[in-house]
Amino acid sequence: MRLLHLFKLPANSRTVALASLVAFASQVVFALLMLRLFTPQEVGEFSLLSQIGFFWMTLALAQAPLSLLANAHVPPHAALRSAWRACLLRGLWLVPVATVAVRLSELSIRPALLWVLLLALSQMGWTLAQSFMLRVGTPWQQAAVRVLPPVTAASAALWGAWMGWSGPTLVLSAVLGYGLGAMGLLPAWQKKERDQASDQTNEQANTLADTPPQHHTQSDPRSTRLRFAHTLTDALLATLVVVVWQRLYGAQDTGWMTALLRVLGFVPALVHMAWAQVVLANGPWTPGTCQPPSQSHTTAWALALAAIAGVAALSLVCALALAWAWLDARWTGVWAYLLPVACWQAAACASAAFSHRPFQTQSAARYSWACMALAGVQAGVLVWPLLTHSTLEASEHIAAFAGVSAVGLLGLSVWMARLR
């Protein structure tokens, strides 16, 4: 009974977790369809366009979805409209960056830039819609906004391949899926919802007047520049990992590492989506509304340990698949990456479990600076062989990088857990 009490999660947390699992399965199906039904050239062009669009979208968002959840004192409809306008403006300023990236890809500039724009805008809308629905949507709406887009994309790709269409099936399928998810933004512009938002503002003002101030400390007071710098640091580090590994050890080693990251990295992502985001969406604690801080803190530790166990279980499955030759012999190189990447992602689970705490304790700015400092240390370890012209083996390099990352993330987790 005590164990069940530790995992007493909000109902919408369980809904988001299940929906995220279904969405992840749909993305796996979409990836398999790409390998099975499309040529390497088509897959390569789509991967390039989607990566440029994702980078553009991530910088334009500048952690706006997180701020939308953390600033529970701001009416959700008004907050979403403001976030959308700010993201569009940042996206407009980033057009030259996307243009340079497309030119470097040596694709035809006009159609490629158009597809990148559509991918970035639709994915940006879908990302904001997920946070918006966490605040205003029913459990079914919260699930639908996560599940329907990847299912739609996979279905459209399958239909296009079955019909033998010679057009850009993959990128069009992705745009259709993301665009469907972005439809979740529409209620924020409806007059009826604006009236409800105005009423909610008055209700919240009355509630704030009757409730002690210490219960209403949840917010994201970071400046736009700080949020953008934090986002840029994360995006550059993620890109740097792939680029440096490709440069030093070649495509095969890069494939071994990124395949593991895709599988094991889903666990900390799930913890962040189904726990930390939900806690922020539920707003600051008041009696009878959500878990009190002490219980939420205990649940976070329990979830961190459960997620670490999940990473260990997935790692064991990967090890058995290699040991029993379930995979092609060309995948045996994954052995060198399995333990380091598993430790890295296990520490990321702990960090994800407490990532809501800085926004509940007025420590969001310090959190961003700490994350950027850690990213700087990680980048230093990553590029050290390039700067010193040393001849590190890939296994030694990943052990050093993953070790530093794990220690840094665990330290960050302990600091966040102690915030009051």
VOPAGU-2260 file (C-alpha; in pm, 1 decimal, decimal comma):
REM VOPAGU-2260
SITE   aa  ch    i         X         Y         Z
SITE  MET   A    0       0,0       0,0       0,0
SITE  ARG   A    1     284,8     235,7      79,5
SITE  LEU   A    2     432,9     174,5    -267,2
SITE  LEU   A    3      98,4     251,2    -433,8
SITE  HIS   A    4      72,8     569,8    -229,1
SITE  LEU   A    5     406,9     686,8    -368,7
SITE  PHE   A    6     274,0     654,3    -723,1
SITE  LYS   A    7     -56,4     831,8    -662,7
SITE  LEU   A    8     -39,3    1039,4    -980,2
SITE  PRO   A    9    -290,6    1292,5   -1112,3
SITE  ALA   A   10    -542,8    1143,0   -1353,6
SITE  ASN   A   11    -421,1    1360,3   -1640,7
SITE  SER   A   12     -65,0    1240,2   -1572,9
SITE  ARG   A   13    -168,0     882,3   -1645,4
SITE  THR   A   14    -358,7     998,6   -1955,0
SITE  VAL   A   15     -58,3    1186,6   -2091,4
SITE  ALA   A   16     172,3     891,7   -2019,0
SITE  LEU   A   17     -49,4     647,0   -2209,4
SITE  ALA   A   18     -99,6     891,3   -2495,7
SITE  SER   A   19     275,4     950,3   -2517,0
SITE  LEU   A   20     337,1     576,3   -2537,9
SITE  VAL   A   21      86,8     543,0   -2823,3
SITE  ALA   A   22     239,7     844,2   -2999,5
SITE  PHE   A   23     587,4     694,5   -2963,6
SITE  ALA   A   24     464,2     364,6   -3111,4
SITE  SER   A   25     314,1     557,5   -3405,1
SITE  GLN   A   26     646,3     732,5   -3463,5
SITE  VAL   A   27     819,7     393,0   -3467,5
SITE  VAL   A   28     570,5     273,2   -3728,5
SITE  PHE   A   29     635,4     587,6   -3933,4
SITE  ALA   A   30    1011,2     522,9   -3916,3
SITE  LEU   A   31     963,8     160,9   -4028,0
SITE  LEU   A   32     742,1     274,4   -4315,6
SITE  MET   A   33    1017,0     510,0   -4431,0
SITE  LEU   A   34    1271,7     227,8   -4439,5
SITE  ARG   A   35    1035,7     -18,9   -4603,5
SITE  LEU   A   36     844,9     185,6   -4860,3
SITE  PHE   A   37    1071,5     475,0   -4957,8
SITE  THR   A   38    1410,7     510,2   -5120,4
SITE  PRO   A   39    1720,5     614,7   -4922,8
SITE  GLN   A   40    1724,9     941,3   -5118,1
SITE  GLU   A   41    1366,9    1023,2   -5016,0
SITE  VAL   A   42    1437,5     933,9   -4653,3
SITE  GLY   A   43    1758,8    1136,0   -4655,2
SITE  GLU   A   44    1594,7    1449,6   -4797,9
SITE  PHE   A   45    1305,6    1424,8   -4553,3
SITE  SER   A   46    1541,6    1376,5   -4257,7
SITE  LEU   A   47    1741,6    1681,9   -4362,5
SITE  LEU   A   48    1435,6    1903,1   -4408,4
SITE  SER   A   49    1276,7    1789,0   -4082,9
SITE  GLN   A   50    1599,0    1849,1   -3888,3
SITE  ILE   A   51    1629,9    2205,4   -4021,6
SITE  GLY   A   52    1262,3    2266,8   -3946,1
SITE  PHE   A   53    1299,0    2123,5   -3595,8
SITE  PHE   A   54    1600,4    2343,9   -3522,4
SITE  TRP   A   55    1416,0    2651,0   -3652,4
SITE  MET   A   56    1102,8    2563,8   -3453,2
SITE  THR   A   57    1294,5    2495,6   -3131,0
SITE  LEU   A   58    1471,3    2831,9   -3138,4
SITE  ALA   A   59    1151,0    3016,6   -3227,2
SITE  LEU   A   60     967,4    2857,6   -2933,4
SITE  ALA   A   61    1243,3    2949,1   -2683,9
SITE  GLN   A   62    1076,1    2728,2   -2418,2
SITE  ALA   A   63     741,9    2906,8   -2459,8
SITE  PRO   A   64     543,9    2582,2   -2396,6
SITE  LEU   A   65     713,4    2547,5   -2057,7
SITE  SER   A   66     640,6    2910,0   -1970,5
SITE  LEU   A   67     277,8    2858,9   -2073,6
SITE  LEU   A   68     252,7    2585,5   -1809,8
SITE  ALA   A   69     460,0    2752,7   -1539,6
SITE  ASN   A   70     277,3    3087,2   -1552,4
SITE  ALA   A   71     -43,1    2944,0   -1410,5
SITE  HIS   A   72    -151,5    3289,6   -1289,9
SITE  VAL   A   73    -192,1    3405,0   -1652,9
SITE  PRO   A   74    -521,5    3304,7   -1823,5
SITE  PRO   A   75    -433,7    3021,4   -2066,0
SITE  HIS   A   76    -610,4    3164,2   -2373,3
SITE  ALA   A   77    -442,3    3502,1   -2344,0
SITE  ALA   A   78    -107,5    3338,4   -2260,1
SITE  LEU   A   79    -126,7    3117,7   -2568,2
SITE  ARG   A   80    -209,1    3404,4   -2803,0
SITE  SER   A   81      81,0    3605,9   -2664,8
SITE  ALA   A   82     320,4    3308,5   -2690,6
SITE  TRP   A   83     214,5    3235,7   -3049,4
SITE  ARG   A   84     275,4    3594,3   -3161,2
SITE  ALA   A   85     616,1    3603,3   -2990,8
SITE  CYS   A   86     717,2    3270,2   -3146,4
SITE  LEU   A   87     612,8    3384,9   -3494,2
SITE  LEU   A   88     819,9    3700,0   -3454,1
SITE  ARG   A   89    1128,8    3503,2   -3344,6
SITE  GLY   A   90    1070,6    3260,4   -3631,2
SITE  LEU   A   91    1065,2    3552,1   -3873,9
SITE  TRP   A   92    1398,1    3679,3   -3742,5
SITE  LEU   A   93    1541,6    3326,7   -3784,5
SITE  VAL   A   94    1449,5    3298,9   -4153,3
SITE  PRO   A   95    1807,4    3388,2   -4264,0
SITE  VAL   A   96    1944,5    3107,0   -4045,8
SITE  ALA   A   97    1706,8    2854,9   -4203,3
SITE  THR   A   98    1790,4    2987,6   -4550,3
SITE  VAL   A   99    2163,3    2937,9   -4492,3
SITE  ALA   A  100    2100,2    2583,2   -4366,1
SITE  VAL   A  101    1893,3    2497,8   -4674,1
SITE  ARG   A  102    2160,3    2643,8   -4906,3
SITE  LEU   A  103    2427,7    2433,7   -4735,9
SITE  SER   A  104    2213,6    2124,7   -4793,5
SITE  GLU   A  105    2239,1    2183,4   -5170,7
SITE  LEU   A  106    1865,3    2121,1   -5215,6
SITE  SER   A  107    1657,0    2338,6   -5445,0
SITE  ILE   A  108    1623,8    2653,1   -5234,8
SITE  ARG   A  109    1261,6    2756,3   -5298,7
SITE  PRO   A  110    1070,7    2428,7   -5251,0
SITE  ALA   A  111    1304,5    2318,0   -4971,7
SITE  LEU   A  112    1264,1    2645,3   -4779,4
SITE  LEU   A  113     886,2    2629,4   -4824,6
SITE  TRP   A  114     869,8    2275,5   -4683,0
SITE  VAL   A  115    1096,7    2371,6   -4393,2
SITE  LEU   A  116     870,9    2668,0   -4317,6
SITE  LEU   A  117     558,8    2451,2   -4319,8
SITE  LEU   A  118     724,6    2188,1   -4101,4
SITE  ALA   A  119     845,7    2448,3   -3850,4
SITE  LEU   A  120     514,7    2636,0   -3827,2
SITE  SER   A  121     296,7    2326,6   -3797,8
SITE  GLN   A  122     526,8    2160,6   -3545,2
SITE  MET   A  123     547,6    2482,9   -3344,0
SITE  GLY   A  124     169,2    2498,6   -3332,2
SITE  TRP   A  125     144,0    2133,7   -3228,2
SITE  THR   A  126     398,4    2179,6   -2948,8
SITE  LEU   A  127     215,3    2481,7   -2808,6
SITE  ALA   A  128    -118,4    2301,8   -2840,7
SITE  GLN   A  129       4,8    2018,0   -2617,8
SITE  SER   A  130      83,0    2260,1   -2335,4
SITE  PHE   A  131    -238,9    2454,6   -2395,4
SITE  MET   A  132    -452,3    2140,2   -2372,6
SITE  LEU   A  133    -282,5    2042,0   -2048,5
SITE  ARG   A  134    -426,3    2360,2   -1897,4
SITE  VAL   A  135    -772,9    2377,3   -2054,7
SITE  GLY   A  136    -847,8    2043,5   -2222,9
SITE  THR   A  137   -1029,1    1732,5   -2106,9
SITE  PRO   A  138    -830,7    1407,4   -2068,5
SITE  TRP   A  139    -954,7    1297,1   -2410,2
SITE  GLN   A  140    -839,1    1622,5   -2569,5
SITE  GLN   A  141    -501,3    1595,1   -2398,7
SITE  ALA   A  142    -462,5    1243,8   -2536,2
SITE  ALA   A  143    -590,7    1328,6   -2883,7
SITE  VAL   A  144    -351,9    1620,6   -2935,3
SITE  ARG   A  145     -59,4    1382,7   -2874,5
SITE  VAL   A  146    -180,2    1070,7   -3055,0
SITE  LEU   A  147    -361,9    1193,7   -3366,9
SITE  PRO   A  148     -71,0    1381,5   -3534,9
SITE  PRO   A  149     177,6    1089,2   -3552,1
SITE  VAL   A  150    -103,4     846,0   -3642,2
SITE  THR   A  151    -216,3    1081,0   -3920,4
SITE  ALA   A  152     139,0    1117,0   -4050,9
SITE  ALA   A  153     194,9     740,1   -4058,7
SITE  SER   A  154    -142,6     679,8   -4226,6
SITE  ALA   A  155     -81,4     948,1   -4490,1
SITE  ALA   A  156     263,0     808,0   -4569,2
SITE  LEU   A  157     120,2     458,1   -4605,2
SITE  TRP   A  158    -162,2     581,9   -4827,7
SITE  GLY   A  159      78,5     780,6   -5047,6
SITE  ALA   A  160     308,7     480,8   -5092,2
SITE  TRP   A  161      15,2     249,8   -5166,4
SITE  MET   A  162    -118,0     492,6   -5429,4
SITE  GLY   A  163     226,4     517,6   -5584,9
SITE  TRP   A  164     234,4     896,6   -5559,7
SITE  SER   A  165     561,1    1041,5   -5687,2
SITE  GLY   A  166     542,9    1365,7   -5489,2
SITE  PRO   A  167     707,4    1452,6   -5154,3
SITE  THR   A  168     500,4    1198,1   -4961,4
SITE  LEU   A  169     703,9    1193,7   -4640,3
SITE  VAL   A  170     729,1    1566,9   -4583,7
SITE  LEU   A  171     364,9    1623,5   -4679,9
SITE  SER   A  172     255,1    1349,4   -4437,7
SITE  ALA   A  173     451,8    1511,9   -4157,4
SITE  VAL   A  174     301,3    1855,0   -4232,9
SITE  LEU   A  175     -50,1    1705,6   -4230,4
SITE  GLY   A  176      14,1    1538,2   -3894,7
SITE  TYR   A  177     166,8    1844,5   -3728,8
SITE  GLY   A  178    -102,0    2066,8   -3883,3
SITE  LEU   A  179    -375,5    1852,5   -3730,5
SITE  GLY   A  180    -208,1    1885,7   -3391,4
SITE  ALA   A  181    -183,9    2263,7   -3435,4
SITE  MET   A  182    -563,6    2277,0   -3468,9
SITE  GLY   A  183    -566,4    2256,5   -3089,9
SITE  LEU   A  184    -471,4    2626,0   -3087,2
SITE  LEU   A  185    -797,6    2742,5   -3245,8
SITE  PRO   A  186   -1006,2    2771,3   -2925,9
SITE  ALA   A  187    -774,3    3045,3   -2802,2
SITE  TRP   A  188    -901,1    3274,6   -3078,8
SITE  GLN   A  189   -1270,9    3204,6   -3043,5
SITE  LYS   A  190   -1476,5    3486,3   -2895,0
SITE  LYS   A  191   -1651,9    3255,6   -2653,0
SITE  GLU   A  192   -1319,4    3132,7   -2515,7
SITE  ARG   A  193   -1189,6    3489,2   -2483,9
SITE  ASP   A  194   -1491,5    3572,8   -2273,0
SITE  GLN   A  195   -1425,0    3267,7   -2059,3
SITE  ALA   A  196   -1062,6    3374,0   -2022,3
SITE  SER   A  197   -1178,8    3715,6   -1900,0
SITE  ASP   A  198   -1407,9    3550,8   -1647,4
SITE  GLN   A  199   -1127,0    3323,5   -1537,6
SITE  THR   A  200    -904,7    3628,2   -1481,0
SITE  ASN   A  201   -1160,5    3770,3   -1239,6
SITE  GLU   A  202   -1199,2    3436,8   -1063,2
SITE  GLN   A  203    -824,7    3397,3   -1025,0
SITE  ALA   A  204    -794,7    3750,2    -889,7
SITE  ASN   A  205   -1055,4    3670,9    -625,6
SITE  THR   A  206    -882,7    3344,5    -541,3
SITE  LEU   A  207    -543,9    3511,7    -508,6
SITE  ALA   A  208    -694,0    3766,2    -273,3
SITE  ASP   A  209    -824,7    3492,4     -42,4
SITE  THR   A  210    -518,2    3265,8     -49,6
SITE  PRO   A  211    -186,5    3317,1     129,8
SITE  PRO   A  212      83,6    3443,3    -111,5
SITE  GLN   A  213     322,9    3156,2     -46,2
SITE  HIS   A  214      90,4    2917,3    -232,8
SITE  HIS   A  215     119,9    3119,3    -554,2
SITE  THR   A  216     488,7    3129,2    -628,2
SITE  GLN   A  217     480,3    2919,2    -947,0
SITE  SER   A  218     591,4    3120,3   -1248,4
SITE  ASP   A  219     856,1    3156,8   -1517,3
SITE  PRO   A  220    1013,6    3500,6   -1456,8
SITE  ARG   A  221    1300,3    3445,2   -1702,9
SITE  SER   A  222    1356,1    3703,3   -1972,7
SITE  THR   A  223    1303,6    3611,3   -2336,0
SITE  ARG   A  224    1678,6    3642,8   -2395,6
SITE  LEU   A  225    1758,4    3396,0   -2119,0
SITE  ARG   A  226    1500,6    3146,6   -2242,4
SITE  PHE   A  227    1633,8    3181,8   -2597,9
SITE  ALA   A  228    1993,6    3137,4   -2479,1
SITE  HIS   A  229    1895,2    2824,3   -2285,3
SITE  THR   A  230    1715,0    2681,6   -2588,7
SITE  LEU   A  231    2002,3    2766,8   -2822,1
SITE  THR   A  232    2253,1    2600,8   -2589,1
SITE  ASP   A  233    2049,6    2279,2   -2575,4
SITE  ALA   A  234    1997,3    2273,0   -2952,3
SITE  LEU   A  235    2363,7    2336,2   -3028,2
SITE  LEU   A  236    2477,1    2064,9   -2787,3
SITE  ALA   A  237    2239,8    1808,8   -2941,7
SITE  THR   A  238    2366,0    1898,7   -3288,1
SITE  LEU   A  239    2728,2    1904,1   -3175,1
SITE  VAL   A  240    2706,2    1548,7   -3039,3
SITE  VAL   A  241    2606,0    1412,5   -3379,7
SITE  VAL   A  242    2844,7    1630,9   -3581,2
SITE  VAL   A  243    3150,9    1557,8   -3364,8
SITE  TRP   A  244    3082,4    1185,1   -3357,4
SITE  GLN   A  245    3040,2    1178,7   -3734,1
SITE  ARG   A  246    3365,0    1372,6   -3774,7
SITE  LEU   A  247    3572,1    1158,1   -3537,4
SITE  TYR   A  248    3432,3     807,7   -3571,6
SITE  GLY   A  249    3223,7     790,7   -3887,4
SITE  ALA   A  250    2862,4     720,8   -3975,3
SITE  GLN   A  251    2850,7     368,9   -3832,3
SITE  ASP   A  252    2950,0     467,8   -3478,9
SITE  THR   A  253    2717,6     766,4   -3499,7
SITE  GLY   A  254    2434,6     532,6   -3594,0
SITE  TRP   A  255    2506,4     302,9   -3299,4
SITE  MET   A  256    2500,4     592,0   -3052,8
SITE  THR   A  257    2197,4     775,8   -3192,4
SITE  ALA   A  258    1991,9     455,4   -3215,8
SITE  LEU   A  259    2047,2     393,5   -2844,4
SITE  LEU   A  260    1969,3     755,1   -2760,2
SITE  ARG   A  261    1642,1     731,6   -2950,0
SITE  VAL   A  262    1534,3     420,6   -2757,0
SITE  LEU   A  263    1659,1     502,1   -2407,1
SITE  GLY   A  264    1598,5     876,9   -2433,6
SITE  PHE   A  265    1225,4     816,3   -2458,0
SITE  VAL   A  266    1208,9     733,9   -2084,9
SITE  PRO   A  267    1326,7    1072,9   -1947,2
SITE  ALA   A  268    1117,1    1245,7   -2215,1
SITE  LEU   A  269     812,7    1054,3   -2092,5
SITE  VAL   A  270     882,7    1152,9   -1731,3
SITE  HIS   A  271     905,1    1518,2   -1832,0
SITE  MET   A  272     585,8    1511,1   -2040,7
SITE  ALA   A  273     369,3    1296,9   -1813,0
SITE  TRP   A  274     489,3    1426,0   -1475,4
SITE  ALA   A  275     676,2    1756,9   -1469,4
SITE  GLN   A  276     455,7    1926,1   -1730,2
SITE  VAL   A  277     138,1    1795,5   -1568,8
SITE  VAL   A  278     244,2    1920,7   -1224,7
SITE  LEU   A  279     303,0    2267,4   -1369,5
SITE  ALA   A  280     -25,3    2255,8   -1562,5
SITE  ASN   A  281    -213,8    2180,5   -1238,9
SITE  GLY   A  282     -89,5    2512,2   -1103,0
SITE  PRO   A  283      34,8    2609,3    -758,1
SITE  TRP   A  284     -79,7    2403,2    -464,8
SITE  THR   A  285    -392,2    2499,1    -276,7
SITE  PRO   A  286    -578,5    2270,3     -34,0
SITE  GLY   A  287    -791,2    2018,6    -220,4
SITE  THR   A  288    -663,1    2097,5    -570,5
SITE  CYS   A  289    -352,7    1880,8    -621,2
SITE  GLN   A  290     -74,6    1706,8    -434,1
SITE  PRO   A  291      78,2    1903,4    -144,8
SITE  PRO   A  292     448,1    1988,9    -196,4
SITE  SER   A  293     575,7    1718,2      39,7
SITE  GLN   A  294     378,4    1442,7    -131,6
SITE  SER   A  295     473,8    1570,9    -478,0
SITE  HIS   A  296     839,9    1568,3    -372,2
SITE  THR   A  297     814,6    1205,7    -255,0
SITE  THR   A  298     635,6    1104,3    -574,0
SITE  ALA   A  299     909,0    1268,6    -782,0
SITE  TRP   A  300    1177,1    1057,1    -613,0
SITE  ALA   A  301     969,0     742,2    -662,8
SITE  LEU   A  302     914,5     825,7   -1030,5
SITE  ALA   A  303    1284,0     896,4   -1080,2
SITE  LEU   A  304    1373,8     554,2    -940,6
SITE  ALA   A  305    1102,2     384,0   -1147,2
SITE  ALA   A  306    1223,4     558,7   -1462,3
SITE  ILE   A  307    1582,4     457,5   -1390,6
SITE  ALA   A  308    1458,2     100,1   -1356,4
SITE  GLY   A  309    1283,3     144,2   -1693,0
SITE  VAL   A  310    1608,6     255,3   -1857,1
SITE  ALA   A  311    1782,6     -47,1   -1703,0
SITE  ALA   A  312    1510,6    -280,1   -1835,2
SITE  LEU   A  313    1533,1    -137,3   -2187,6
SITE  SER   A  314    1911,6    -165,1   -2173,3
SITE  LEU   A  315    1877,3    -529,9   -2073,8
SITE  VAL   A  316    1646,3    -591,5   -2368,5
SITE  CYS   A  317    1903,8    -433,7   -2599,5
SITE  ALA   A  318    2179,3    -645,8   -2445,9
SITE  LEU   A  319    1975,8    -964,9   -2491,5
SITE  ALA   A  320    1897,1    -870,4   -2851,6
SITE  LEU   A  321    2270,0    -836,4   -2917,4
SITE  ALA   A  322    2375,4   -1145,0   -2721,6
SITE  TRP   A  323    2114,6   -1370,3   -2881,4
SITE  ALA   A  324    2180,4   -1233,0   -3232,0
SITE  TRP   A  325    1829,2   -1096,5   -3280,2
SITE  LEU   A  326    1983,8    -800,2   -3459,0
SITE  ASP   A  327    2203,1    -790,2   -3767,4
SITE  ALA   A  328    2570,5    -853,4   -3695,6
SITE  ARG   A  329    2648,3    -496,3   -3801,1
SITE  TRP   A  330    2486,1    -376,2   -3476,1
SITE  THR   A  331    2737,9    -545,6   -3246,4
SITE  GLY   A  332    2919,6    -214,6   -3206,1
SITE  VAL   A  333    2633,0     -99,0   -2985,0
SITE  TRP   A  334    2796,5    -291,0   -2698,0
SITE  ALA   A  335    3053,3     -14,0   -2648,4
SITE  TYR   A  336    2779,4     246,2   -2608,0
SITE  LEU   A  337    2520,0      54,8   -2408,2
SITE  LEU   A  338    2637,4     110,2   -2049,6
SITE  PRO   A  339    2756,0     473,8   -2086,5
SITE  VAL   A  340    2440,0     586,5   -2266,4
SITE  ALA   A  341    2222,2     397,7   -2014,8
SITE  CYS   A  342    2391,6     577,8   -1721,7
SITE  TRP   A  343    2353,7     910,8   -1899,9
SITE  GLN   A  344    1981,0     862,1   -1964,8
SITE  ALA   A  345    1921,2     724,7   -1614,1
SITE  ALA   A  346    2057,6    1049,8   -1471,1
SITE  ALA   A  347    1839,0    1240,2   -1718,7
SITE  CYS   A  348    1536,0    1061,1   -1568,0
SITE  ALA   A  349    1617,8    1201,7   -1224,0
SITE  SER   A  350    1662,0    1549,0   -1370,2
SITE  ALA   A  351    1329,5    1526,2   -1555,5
SITE  ALA   A  352    1145,3    1418,9   -1239,7
SITE  PHE   A  353    1241,9    1741,9   -1062,0
SITE  SER   A  354    1247,0    1982,1   -1359,5
SITE  HIS   A  355     926,7    2147,8   -1236,2
SITE  ARG   A  356    1075,8    2253,1    -901,7
SITE  PRO   A  357    1267,7    2565,1   -1019,4
SITE  PHE   A  358     942,0    2714,0   -1149,9
SITE  GLN   A  359     766,4    2649,6    -819,8
SITE  THR   A  360    1040,1    2811,7    -612,0
SITE  GLN   A  361    1128,4    3123,7    -813,2
SITE  SER   A  362    1457,5    2962,1    -921,8
SITE  ALA   A  363    1395,5    2936,9   -1297,0
SITE  ALA   A  364    1672,4    3181,2   -1389,1
SITE  ARG   A  365    1929,3    2996,3   -1177,8
SITE  TYR   A  366    1806,4    2671,4   -1335,1
SITE  SER   A  367    1872,8    2802,8   -1687,4
SITE  TRP   A  368    2221,0    2924,6   -1595,2
SITE  ALA   A  369    2300,0    2587,9   -1432,7
SITE  CYS   A  370    2181,2    2398,4   -1741,6
SITE  MET   A  371    2386,9    2619,7   -1972,6
SITE  ALA   A  372    2694,6    2576,9   -1752,6
SITE  LEU   A  373    2653,6    2199,0   -1763,1
SITE  ALA   A  374    2608,2    2210,9   -2142,1
SITE  GLY   A  375    2933,6    2407,5   -2165,3
SITE  VAL   A  376    3119,8    2141,1   -1969,6
SITE  GLN   A  377    2964,5    1867,7   -2184,3
SITE  ALA   A  378    3064,1    2050,1   -2502,1
SITE  GLY   A  379    3419,6    2085,6   -2371,3
SITE  VAL   A  380    3448,7    1711,5   -2310,9
SITE  LEU   A  381    3291,6    1646,3   -2649,8
SITE  VAL   A  382    3530,9    1858,5   -2856,7
SITE  TRP   A  383    3843,4    1792,4   -2645,7
SITE  PRO   A  384    3983,8    1528,2   -2887,4
SITE  LEU   A  385    3940,6    1772,5   -3177,5
SITE  LEU   A  386    4114,5    2056,0   -2995,9
SITE  THR   A  387    4404,1    1844,3   -2868,1
SITE  HIS   A  388    4431,7    1615,4   -3175,2
SITE  SER   A  389    4426,6    1316,5   -2939,7
SITE  THR   A  390    4339,7     967,4   -3061,1
SITE  LEU   A  391    4071,6     858,1   -2817,6
SITE  GLU   A  392    3882,7     541,3   -2896,1
SITE  ALA   A  393    3509,1     587,4   -2940,1
SITE  SER   A  394    3442,6     372,0   -2632,5
SITE  GLU   A  395    3670,7     591,0   -2418,0
SITE  HIS   A  396    3519,3     910,1   -2551,2
SITE  ILE   A  397    3158,2     806,4   -2490,7
SITE  ALA   A  398    3250,1     685,1   -2142,2
SITE  ALA   A  399    3401,7    1025,2   -2056,5
SITE  PHE   A  400    3120,0    1226,1   -2212,2
SITE  ALA   A  401    2838,7    1015,1   -2066,1
SITE  GLY   A  402    3011,4    1007,6   -1726,0
SITE  VAL   A  403    3040,2    1386,3   -1709,5
SITE  SER   A  404    2680,2    1421,3   -1832,2
SITE  ALA   A  405    2549,2    1174,2   -1572,6
SITE  VAL   A  406    2734,7    1334,2   -1282,5
SITE  GLY   A  407    2622,7    1681,4   -1390,2
SITE  LEU   A  408    2258,1    1578,9   -1429,0
SITE  LEU   A  409    2255,3    1399,6   -1093,0
SITE  GLY   A  410    2403,6    1707,3    -927,8
SITE  LEU   A  411    2139,2    1922,1   -1094,7
SITE  SER   A  412    1869,8    1680,7    -974,8
SITE  VAL   A  413    1986,7    1697,4    -613,1
SITE  TRP   A  414    1994,4    2076,7    -627,6
SITE  MET   A  415    1640,5    2092,5    -770,4
SITE  ALA   A  416    1513,4    1842,7    -514,1
SITE  ARG   A  417    1641,6    2062,0    -231,6
SITE  LEU   A  418    1474,0    2378,2    -359,1
SITE  ARG   A  419    1207,5    2510,4    -123,9
